[in-house]
Amino acid sequence: MTIKEVEQILEVPRATIRFYEKEGLIDPKREGNRYRDYSEEDVEQLKRIIILRKAGLPLSDISDLFDGAESIDSVLTDNLLSLQKQMEELKGSINLCRKIKEDAPEISSFNPEIYWNYIEEEEKKGNAFVNIAKELAHEEKKILARHLGWNLDRDGNIYDIKQIPFATIIVFAVVGAVYCFADNKWSIDGWVKAVKFIVQMILFETVFMIPIYFLGKKHPGIAKKPGKYMILSMLVFVLIIFVLTASVG
């Protein structure tokens, strides 16, 4: 059957079907005209994938299940623990939202100390809230992925794990070659300096991109052009350092 027919049966977009195929979870046959011909077995496999995804399993676990590397009991046990943790975090955040809503403060009169103390007391009781540190890690991963040429899906997850070692080697090799060529000296030390340079640049950009990321959530104009504002913030930073250095001198 055609991918259009599979779309209609499963009620999922063809992009999703293509994605699962790219991940190696299904392998439809191709006709002489190179069009994919999906079998009943392919559709059944896609149903399994969709069911497990709706249960919250990541694609890596689903792949391990199909490969026989993991048992369904094992991955479901781990997934239940993960889902339970998410529920606990959501419960704390839901209660916090309700408290703020009941107090009905205006943002101009919003007293953060009240809710800061509330969160601290709840956390002492073992209640959890949305972990904002994940946002930082998520943004840092996107910055790293952009530098190394990795593709991320809409959730910020690496689209194809196989591309990581290859893309990383290519980036380091090219930068190392350029560094050695500029230094007119081909040596291991030159390659090491190049790697250090890449890491320093990634860390440097991360420092500037994190606050811009959060400002972008409040100001859509910043979110549309983060690179522009990052460069602007860098220029301001350099100017401040220049002024401070001149004043000390």
BELMO-V132851 format. One record per residue. N is the residue number from 1. RES is the residue in one letter. PSI is psi as a letter, one per 30 degrees, with the letter a starting at -180 (none if undefined). Layout:
BEGIN
n=N res=RES psi=PSI
n=N res=RES psi=PSI
END
This chain:
BEGIN
n=1 res=M psi=l
n=2 res=T psi=l
n=3 res=I psi=f
n=4 res=K psi=e
n=5 res=E psi=e
n=6 res=V psi=e
n=7 res=E psi=e
n=8 res=Q psi=e
n=9 res=I psi=e
n=10 res=L psi=f
n=11 res=E psi=h
n=12 res=V psi=l
n=13 res=P psi=l
n=14 res=R psi=f
n=15 res=A psi=e
n=16 res=T psi=e
n=17 res=I psi=e
n=18 res=R psi=e
n=19 res=F psi=e
n=20 res=Y psi=e
n=21 res=E psi=e
n=22 res=K psi=e
n=23 res=E psi=f
n=24 res=G psi=g
n=25 res=L psi=f
n=26 res=I psi=l
n=27 res=D psi=i
n=28 res=P psi=k
n=29 res=K psi=l
n=30 res=R psi=k
n=31 res=E psi=l
n=32 res=G psi=e
n=33 res=N psi=g
n=34 res=R psi=g
n=35 res=Y psi=k
n=36 res=R psi=k
n=37 res=D psi=j
n=38 res=Y psi=k
n=39 res=S psi=l
n=40 res=E psi=e
n=41 res=E psi=e
n=42 res=D psi=e
n=43 res=V psi=e
n=44 res=E psi=e
n=45 res=Q psi=e
n=46 res=L psi=e
n=47 res=K psi=e
n=48 res=R psi=e
n=49 res=I psi=e
n=50 res=I psi=e
n=51 res=I psi=e
n=52 res=L psi=e
n=53 res=R psi=e
n=54 res=K psi=f
n=55 res=A psi=f
n=56 res=G psi=g
n=57 res=L psi=k
n=58 res=P psi=l
n=59 res=L psi=e
n=60 res=S psi=e
n=61 res=D psi=e
n=62 res=I psi=e
n=63 res=S psi=e
n=64 res=D psi=e
n=65 res=L psi=e
n=66 res=F psi=e
n=67 res=D psi=f
n=68 res=G psi=g
n=69 res=A psi=f
n=70 res=E psi=l
n=71 res=S psi=l
n=72 res=I psi=e
n=73 res=D psi=e
n=74 res=S psi=e
n=75 res=V psi=e
n=76 res=L psi=e
n=77 res=T psi=e
n=78 res=D psi=e
n=79 res=N psi=e
n=80 res=L psi=e
n=81 res=L psi=e
n=82 res=S psi=e
n=83 res=L psi=e
n=84 res=Q psi=e
n=85 res=K psi=e
n=86 res=Q psi=e
n=87 res=M psi=e
n=88 res=E psi=e
n=89 res=E psi=e
n=90 res=L psi=e
n=91 res=K psi=e
n=92 res=G psi=e
n=93 res=S psi=e
n=94 res=I psi=e
n=95 res=N psi=e
n=96 res=L psi=e
n=97 res=C psi=e
n=98 res=R psi=e
n=99 res=K psi=e
n=100 res=I psi=e
n=101 res=K psi=e
n=102 res=E psi=e
n=103 res=D psi=f
n=104 res=A psi=h
n=105 res=P psi=l
n=106 res=E psi=l
n=107 res=I psi=f
n=108 res=S psi=f
n=109 res=S psi=g
n=110 res=F psi=j
n=111 res=N psi=j
n=112 res=P psi=f
n=113 res=E psi=e
n=114 res=I psi=e
n=115 res=Y psi=f
n=116 res=W psi=e
n=117 res=N psi=e
n=118 res=Y psi=e
n=119 res=I psi=e
n=120 res=E psi=e
n=121 res=E psi=e
n=122 res=E psi=e
n=123 res=E psi=e
n=124 res=K psi=f
n=125 res=K psi=f
n=126 res=G psi=g
n=127 res=N psi=k
n=128 res=A psi=l
n=129 res=F psi=l
n=130 res=V psi=k
n=131 res=N psi=j
n=132 res=I psi=f
n=133 res=A psi=f
n=134 res=K psi=e
n=135 res=E psi=e
n=136 res=L psi=e
n=137 res=A psi=e
n=138 res=H psi=e
n=139 res=E psi=e
n=140 res=E psi=e
n=141 res=K psi=e
n=142 res=K psi=e
n=143 res=I psi=e
n=144 res=L psi=e
n=145 res=A psi=e
n=146 res=R psi=e
n=147 res=H psi=e
n=148 res=L psi=g
n=149 res=G psi=g
n=150 res=W psi=k
n=151 res=N psi=k
n=152 res=L psi=k
n=153 res=D psi=a
n=154 res=R psi=f
n=155 res=D psi=g
n=156 res=G psi=g
n=157 res=N psi=k
n=158 res=I psi=k
n=159 res=Y psi=e
n=160 res=D psi=j
n=161 res=I psi=f
n=162 res=K psi=f
n=163 res=Q psi=f
n=164 res=I psi=e
n=165 res=P psi=e
n=166 res=F psi=e
n=167 res=A psi=e
n=168 res=T psi=e
n=169 res=I psi=e
n=170 res=I psi=e
n=171 res=V psi=e
n=172 res=F psi=e
n=173 res=A psi=e
n=174 res=V psi=e
n=175 res=V psi=e
n=176 res=G psi=e
n=177 res=A psi=e
n=178 res=V psi=e
n=179 res=Y psi=e
n=180 res=C psi=e
n=181 res=F psi=e
n=182 res=A psi=e
n=183 res=D psi=f
n=184 res=N psi=h
n=185 res=K psi=j
n=186 res=W psi=j
n=187 res=S psi=l
n=188 res=I psi=e
n=189 res=D psi=e
n=190 res=G psi=e
n=191 res=W psi=e
n=192 res=V psi=e
n=193 res=K psi=e
n=194 res=A psi=e
n=195 res=V psi=e
n=196 res=K psi=e
n=197 res=F psi=e
n=198 res=I psi=e
n=199 res=V psi=e
n=200 res=Q psi=e
n=201 res=M psi=e
n=202 res=I psi=e
n=203 res=L psi=e
n=204 res=F psi=e
n=205 res=E psi=e
n=206 res=T psi=e
n=207 res=V psi=e
n=208 res=F psi=f
n=209 res=M psi=e
n=210 res=I psi=e
n=211 res=P psi=e
n=212 res=I psi=e
n=213 res=Y psi=e
n=214 res=F psi=e
n=215 res=L psi=e
n=216 res=G psi=f
n=217 res=K psi=f
n=218 res=K psi=e
n=219 res=H psi=j
n=220 res=P psi=e
n=221 res=G psi=e
n=222 res=I psi=e
n=223 res=A psi=e
n=224 res=K psi=f
n=225 res=K psi=i
n=226 res=P psi=e
n=227 res=G psi=e
n=228 res=K psi=e
n=229 res=Y psi=f
n=230 res=M psi=e
n=231 res=I psi=e
n=232 res=L psi=e
n=233 res=S psi=e
n=234 res=M psi=e
n=235 res=L psi=e
n=236 res=V psi=e
n=237 res=F psi=e
n=238 res=V psi=e
n=239 res=L psi=e
n=240 res=I psi=e
n=241 res=I psi=e
n=242 res=F psi=e
n=243 res=V psi=e
n=244 res=L psi=e
n=245 res=T psi=e
n=246 res=A psi=e
n=247 res=S psi=e
n=248 res=V psi=e
n=249 res=G psi=none
END
